């Protein structure tokens, strides 16, 4: 039995915070349930993962942003996994992915040789990094998402301030930019909100690309690549392979089996690919060598089905890449 399961079996009882029982918070989350589609609601599911894996992720706002429905649903899955001695506990992928992006954002900011920095969160959803990562204290943060998502998050956080005075910005600044990444004007809207392409920038595409069509996802990546020539740039993104998008074909569309080859073709350099369970994407949470993630890591990436049981090889790739202005030549 893995160490992960042993610790999971001691999972603390989950008690909803009192703030979730306020009428205003309940009404806000009821609106999410009735008016948002699955892709938008996924923002609350990810927040629930951060909230319930709080022993490794410090995100005190996640419970409020997740809401009662998604917190209870994931907690019940975690309890079942513990009772069944599951090799991987529900939400562990969310935890590892969150920690990987946190770590890579900090490393990217440290790699810049001084100067002003920006971090752009595309499809930000219920992200709270501007409130919880101290490495952002000198960075301007831009969150881009649908207007209703940004407004909902603002309303929930405002309610939290009224109830507990808890949210405190750790970033230098935070601006929400209402835009649709499927439209061609999202970069202009970012610039109108203060984004400066000549500043060192970290572009974060966490849990967003596979919700887009192939053409829209490629266009987003090309826009970022085409603007790497103005300043030092770091791209952080996760990609599903083709088999993974079949898990929910109604909402997952874009995939890349070889994103480490795709990004250089667009102009990115120093591309590094990781999978969940790799040394830099482990965080002490995936000790069992027979869990799903470790079994996939040991197989060639070209395989579409597992040779032992014929199950689809559903992979999530974590990518970091760089872009930089061309070196100045001395005549």
Beta strands, then each sheet from edge to edge (+ up, - down):
strand 1: 117-122
strand 2: 139-145
strand 3: 173-178
strand 4: 200-205
strand 5: 233-240
strand 6: 269-275
strand 7: 316-323
sheet 1: 3+ 2+ 1+ 4+ 5+ 7- 6+
end
